[in-house]
Amino acid sequence: MKRPDPIEKMIESFKKLPGVGPKMAERLSYHLLKAPEAEVLKLIESIENAREEIKLCSICYNMSEDDPCPICEDSERDNSVLCVVETPQDLLAVSKVKNYGGLYFVLGGALSPLDGVGPEDIRFDELLKRLKKDKIKELIVATNTDTQGETTALYLAEKVKPLGVKVTRLGYGLPVGGDLEYADEITISRAIEGRREM
């Protein structure tokens, strides 16, 4: 028996979300169809509110209710050190670590030549402008340890070093091929302490 078309469309929509396969998409769809209407309306409202109220910080490109974001506005932070990450989720993971007090920059992705993602597809030019404008002394490259993250790290080091900025990479307390957003605070903390110059 074929599923009704509206359910199929719902499942297809969920499958577009990262980490959601066909079975999970089906479970989510049926769950929402059985859930009380108030619960579903609250979910819809929270998504709409987040899309309306959240913006990108014009300095670091983190997601925030304010522009500039609270991190960029914090005068207590060390503004000579900049940690570059791939996503806002990665920034959140690193920000939980107590031994890092510098600033951040969100690239919005990683280089992936095989997928056609080049420097013009991430915020590379914006990063270079910020490094020059803010007189950054050290750039900590905190991209993921997968192939795309490593490619991005090497590219950044190659392009940033001639500017006279020290480029370091997180130590390898992080699992190779793992995503930064899933690492625990202790692992990230050790990785920051064990960073090395590139």
N, C-alpha and C positions, 0 to 999 in steps of 0.2 A: 504494500500500500504506500502511496506517495504522500509525503507531508503536505499540508496546505501551503500555498504559495507565500502568504505573509510570514509564516514560521521559517520557511526556506530563506527568505530575504533577511530575516532577523539573524539567522545562523550565519549567513554569508557576511553580514556586517560585523558580527563578533569575531569571525575568523580573520578579519583584517587587523585586529588588535595584536600587538606583539605578545608572543608566548601563548596565544590561544589557538589550539588546534581544533579540528572538527568535533571531537567528543566534548571538549570543554565548551565550545560555542553552542552545541546542542543543549548541554546542561544549563548554561546561563539563560538561554532562550526560554526553555521550559520553566525554569525557576521564576523568571520574571512574569510569565503568563499565569503562574499559579499564585504569585505573591499578592498581598493586599494592594488595592489601588493606591492607597496613601503612600506605601513604601516605594512603589514605582514612580509616583509623581515626585516624591522627595529626591529620588535618584536623578530624574530628569532635571529638576530644579537645581540640584547641586552642580550638575554638568554645565547647565546654562550659566549659572552664577560664576563658576570658575572661568569659563570662556570669556565672560564679560569683564570680570574684575582683574584677572591676572594679565600682566603685561611683561615684556622683556625689559630688563634694566638696560638703559642706553650706554652704560659703561662696561658692565661685565656680561650682559646677555643672560643673566639668571632670570628665572621666572619669579615675579614678585607682585605684590599689590601696589608697591610704590616705585617710582622712578626718580632718582636712583634708589636702588634697593638698600635695605638696612646694612648690609655688609659693606657696600661701597661708601655709605654715609658714616661709617664708624671711624672716628678720628683716632681711636686707640690702636688700630691695626697697622702693621708694618707695611707702608706703601712702597717699599723698595723691592718686595718679593711678590711675584705673581705666580699663582698655580693655575695652569691651563688644563681644563678637563673637557671631555667630549659632550656631556649632557648635564642639565640641571640636577638630575638624580645623582650623578657622580660628585657634583659640587656639594650636595647635601651629605653624601657619605664622608667626604673629606672634612667638611665643616664640623662634624661630630668629634673630630680628633682635637684634643686639648693642646697639643704641642705645635699647632700651626696657627700663626696669628697674622698671616699675610693676606693679600687680596686674591681675587679669582678672575678667570676669564673662561667663558663657555664657548667652545668652537662650534657646537651644533652638529657634530658628527666627526667622522674620521676619514682619512684618505683611503680610497679603495679603487685603484686604477681598473681592476677587472670589472667593477660595477659602474665605471664611468664617473666616479666621484673624485674630482680634482681639487686643488687649492681654492679655486674660484667657487666651489660648492660649499665650502665651510668658511668660517669667519677669519681666514688667514690675513687678509689685508687689514681688517679692523684690529687684529692682534698686533700687527707690525706698527700701525699708527699709535696704538696705546703704549707699546714699548718705548717708542721714541718720545711721545708727549709726556708720559709720566716718569721718565728717567728710571725705569726698572733696572735693578742691578742683577737680580737672579730670576730666571724663569724655571719653575718646577714643572716638568712635563708629567702630568698624571693621566695619560691616556691609558686605555685598557691594554692588557698584555697579549691580546690576540694579534693576528697579522696586520689588520688595519691600524690598530693602535700603535704597533711598532713602526709601521711605515710612516705614520703621522709624526711620531716622536723623532725619527731620523730626519725627516724633512724639516721639521721645526728647528732642530739643532743646526742643520746645515745652513738655514736661512737666517737664523737669529744670532749665531755666534759672531758673524762679521760686524754686528752692531755693537760689539763690546759687552754684551749681556752674558753672564754666566748661565749656562743651561745645564740643569740637573734632571735626572730621571728618578722616579720613585724606586727604592730598593726592591728587590725581588722577594719580599715577604708575601707578595700577591701571587696567587696561582696563575701560571701561564695559561693563557686562553680564557681566563675568567673575566667577568665584568666587575668593575670597581664598585658599582652600586650594591653588589651582593656581599662585598667584603665586610668583615666586622671591624670595629673601631681599633682593636689592638693590632690587627694585621695592618691596617692603614697607617696607624701610628708608627709601627716598626718600619714600614716602607718609607715614610717621610724621614725618619731618623737615618735610614740607610740609603738615602738618595745619593746618587753619584753624578759626577760631571760627565757630560756627553761630549 
